[in-house]
Amino acid sequence: MTATTAPARGSRVRGAFSKRNVLPWVFLAPGLLLALVFKFLPMGKGVWLSFFKVRPFLGDQWVGLDNYTRVLTDHRFQEAIGHTLLLGLGQSLGAIAVGFALALLLEGQARSLKIMRTAVFLPVVTATAVVGEMWRLLYYPTSDGIVNHGLGLLGLGPIQFLDNPDTALWATMVMSVWMLAPYNMVIILAGLAGVDRTLYEAAAMDGVSLWQRLRYVTLPAIRPALGIVLTLAAIRGLRVFTEVYVLTGGGPAGSTEVWMTRAYTLGFTRNDIGGASAASVVLLCVTLLLTVTVNHFRKRGDVR
């Protein structure tokens, strides 16, 4: 019995370490190593520092959950959470709506449509810092600004888009929708490519209206693509940082300060590394919870 099982066990071990099984890990190793060094180890260090009062050259002092309590009870942080939710919800819904409209308009195989889709996708591949500076010029607060010049032709303005606490967050939201909508468009276009065209033909023969076609044919067919878009929107909405930091820096008077800009201010302006780490850990937990929730409801919808 022992003599017969030993060769079989050895063959299983050799099979586990065969060239076909090992080769993929060889190619993945550099990326995994980079992710470990520059992502997961710093992430673990951030979780560790969130329980300490970080004092360079004096030694870190254990404070337990005090950093979390202090951050969550800070009125500035609470306002930043409100701004994050408003901005994230607005930019997500706006980008999905605009991306869906663009996908419907630019669906097809014509060369002109391919050129248009490429042009529309450019904001996604452009650096956010460049986009922010471009929109700062568009929002220039005098009549020389492009947007205010257009409003002047209508007898309106000039409007202080970024210098007015009442309009700064909405102006940032418009820029975010402009950046994110083309990305959603590509995902929705992939979903539209799988829609059975005979359904459209049958609906046209039955005299179904355009709205009914969208509601009963298109939307159910692209539900998986919309699920991916919603999951990504949930993650991006909470982690918004670069566009706010470049466009307004969190101002004026903190009217556009969001979760990540507040954490950045705590860590790099006020030197409160422990508080910034606690804010980042809370953001990580909320993001994971929101992602799991969205995926749960998406899977339930797919089952139905």
Secondary structure, DSSP 8 states (H G I E B T S, - for coil): -HHHHHHHHHHHHHHHTSHHHHHHHHHHHHHHHHHIIIIIHHHHHHHHHTTEE--TTT--EE-TTHHHHHHHT-HHHHHHHHHHHHHHHHHHHHHHHHHHHHHHHS-SS-HHHHHHHHHHHHHHHS-HHHHHHHHHHHT-SSTTSHHHHHHHHTT-----TTT-TTTHHHHHHHHHHHHHHHHHHHHHHHHHTTS-HHHHHHHHHTT--HHHHIIIIIHHHTHHHHHHHHHHHHHHHHT--HHHHHHTTT-STTTT--HHHHHHHHHHTS--HHHHHHHHHHHHHHHHHHHHHHHHHHHHHHH-
